[in-house]
């Protein structure tokens, strides 16, 4: 195990043997799916000091962890590997939506009382599914690209500026896309509440990132020491669809 990570370019990650990468990928996908299943559709609220209620999406309590893991992926393993994980998450979301549709559509056994509740929880409309997938892809790719480019610009210093800066962009796009696309015009989602949720999602997600910065530092340093490399995306192809690791 190297105490000083060896610096490598983004084009070299394909030849690196990463020990912990599969576990980080698994954690990312698990949190992504669970936060979409359990919390995405429920609006909750906080009571402000003046007595008014401030609405927010319940999934915001856990979903930002996927962005923190995304930051760790890009920082430690480079954009090319983060891109692989994002597409893995995309495929998992598609399968989750398909499985939910099939299971909810199956006729319930006679006498089973849970069909209505089951359909309410898992029978998301095509709008919610589409919004979730689009927002995830745009937000995660934006987060990873900003993270990777800022690492080069800052020469690997000020990790906090990269994690928070990339979250401001990525989570902002995620919230701005998901909630209007999923819930605009639906009963129970007045326009004022919708935009409250968009803004609160963005602020809470960014605050989560800032509060968990010490944890992010510890995880990043732990992984870099164990993996023995420091990836800089100086020659990386940043296209979400690119198969090349570097530009010629």
N, C-alpha and C positions, 0 to 999 in steps of 0.2 A: 504494500500500500504506500503510495507516494504522499509525503507530507506537503509538497509543493506541486499543485496540479500543472501538468504540461499543457502549454497553450497550443491549440489546434484551430484550423480554419473550418468553416462550415462544410467545405468540400470533403473533409477527412472523417466526418462522423460516421459515414457508412462503413468504414473500416475499423471503427472503435468497438471494443467489446465491453458493453455497459452491463454491470451486474444488477443494478437496481432499477433500470428502466422499465422492465415489465411490471414491477410492483407499482410504480408511479402511474403507469398507464391504467392499470386496473383500478386504482383509487380514483383517478379522474373520471373514468367511465361510470363507476359505481355511484359517485356523488352526483354526477350529471343526471343519471336516470332517476335516482331516488328523489332529488330535488324537483324534477319535472313531474314525477308521479304524485308526490305527497303534497307539495306546497304551491305549485304554480297557479292554480285556479282560485285559491282562497284569499280574498282581501281581508286584512285585519286592521287594527288601528291602535294608535297611542293617544292618550289624553294629554294635551299640552298644558302648560301652566295656566293658560287663560281659560281652560275648560273646554276648548274645541278639540275635535277628534282629527288626527292626521292619519290618513289611510296609507297602508303599504301592503305589498304582496307577501304572504306568509313564507313563500319560498326563499325570500331574501335572507332569511336567517342562516341558510345552509348553502345555497347555490354559489355565493361568492367564493366558497372554498375551492370550487372547480377552477376559478380564475387564479387563485393563489397557486394551485397545483400547476396550472398552465404557465404561470410565471416561472415556477421552479423548473418545469420541463424546458422552457426556452433558455433560461439562464444556464442550466447545467448541461443540457443535451443538445442545444442548438435548435434553430427554427425548423430544419428538415425533419427532425424527430418529433418536434411539437406538431408539425403538419400531419404526420402519420397518426398521431394520437387524436387530433381534431377530426380527421376523416373516420377513425375508428368510432369515436363518439357519435358522429353523424350517422353511421351505419347502425349503431345501437339504438339511436332515437327512432330511426325508420322502423326497425324491427319491433321496438316497444309499441309504437303506434299501430303497426299491423296486428300484433298479438292482442292488444287491447280491443281493437275493432272486431277481431274474430271472436274473442271470448265474450264480449258484451252482446254480440249478435246471436250467439247460440241460444236456443230456447232454454229457459230455466225448467228444471224438473218440477213436476206438479207439487205444490205445497211449499216450495222454497220461498221465503218472504223477502229475500234480499235483492231481487233483481232491480227494483227501482233505485235503491241506494247504490247498488253496484254500478248501474248505468250512470248515475249522477256523478260518481267519483271517477270512474275510468272511461266513461263514454265521451271523451272530449270530441268537440266538433272538428271538422277539417280546418277551421280557422285557427284553433288553438294549436293543432299539430303543425300546420304550416308556419304559423308565427314562431313557434318554439324552434323549429329547425332553421328557419331563415335567420332569426335573431342569434341563435347559437353560432352558426357559421360566420356571420359577419362580425359579431363581437369577439369571438375567439381568435379569428385570423388577424383582426385589427390589433387585439391585445398582444399577440405573439410577434407580429411585425414591429410594432412600436417598441416592445421589449428588446428585441434583437438589435434593432437599429440604434437604440439609445445606448446599448452596451458598447457598441463600436464607438459612438460619439463621445461617451464618457470614459472610454478606455478601461472599462471594467470597474470603475469607481462609482460610488454613490448608488448602491443597489436600491436603496429606498426610493430614489427619484425614478428609477425604471419601473419598479413594481407599482408605485402609486400612479405615475404618469400613464403607464399602459392600461391600468384599471380605469382611470378617468375616461380614456378614449373607448376601450372595449366595452366596459359596463354601460357607459353612456349610450353607445349604439345599440347594445342589447336591449336595454330598457326602452329606448325610443322606438325600436322596431316591434318588440314583442307585444306590449300592452295595447297600443292602438290597433295593431293588426289583428290581435286576438279578440278584443272586447269592445272596440268602438261601435257605438250604436246599439249595443245589447242592453236589455232590461237589467236593472241592478247595477249598471255601470254608467252613472251620469258623467258628463264630460269633465266636470270639475274634479270628481273623484278619480277619473282616469288619469288626468295630468298630475294630480297629487301623488298617485301611485308611481307614475313614471319618474317624477322628480325624487320622491322618497327612496325608490329603488336605487337610483343612481347615487344618492348621497349616502345611504346606508351601506351599499356595496363598497364604495370608496372608503368609508369610515372603517369598515371591517378590514380592508386591506391595510390601512394605516395602523390600526390597533394590533394586527397580527404580524407587523413587520419584524419584531424580534424573533417570532417563530419562523418566519420565512428565512431570515438570516441564518438561523441555526440549521434548518433543513438544507439550505443551499450549501453551506460550509461543510456539513456532514457528507453530503453526496459528492461534492467536488473532491474532498480528500479521499473518499473510498473509490471513486471512479478514476481519479488520478489525472483528469484532464480539465482544461478551461477552454470552452468553445467560444470563438468569436466569428460571427457571421459576416466576414469581410468579403467573401466571394460567393455568397448564397443566392440562389434563384428564389425570390420571394413570391413567385406566383403560387396561389393555392393549389393549382393543378400541375405544377411543374414536377417532372421526374428527374430533372438534372439537379445535382447538388450545388453546382457552381456555374457561373457564366463563363463563356470562353473569352 
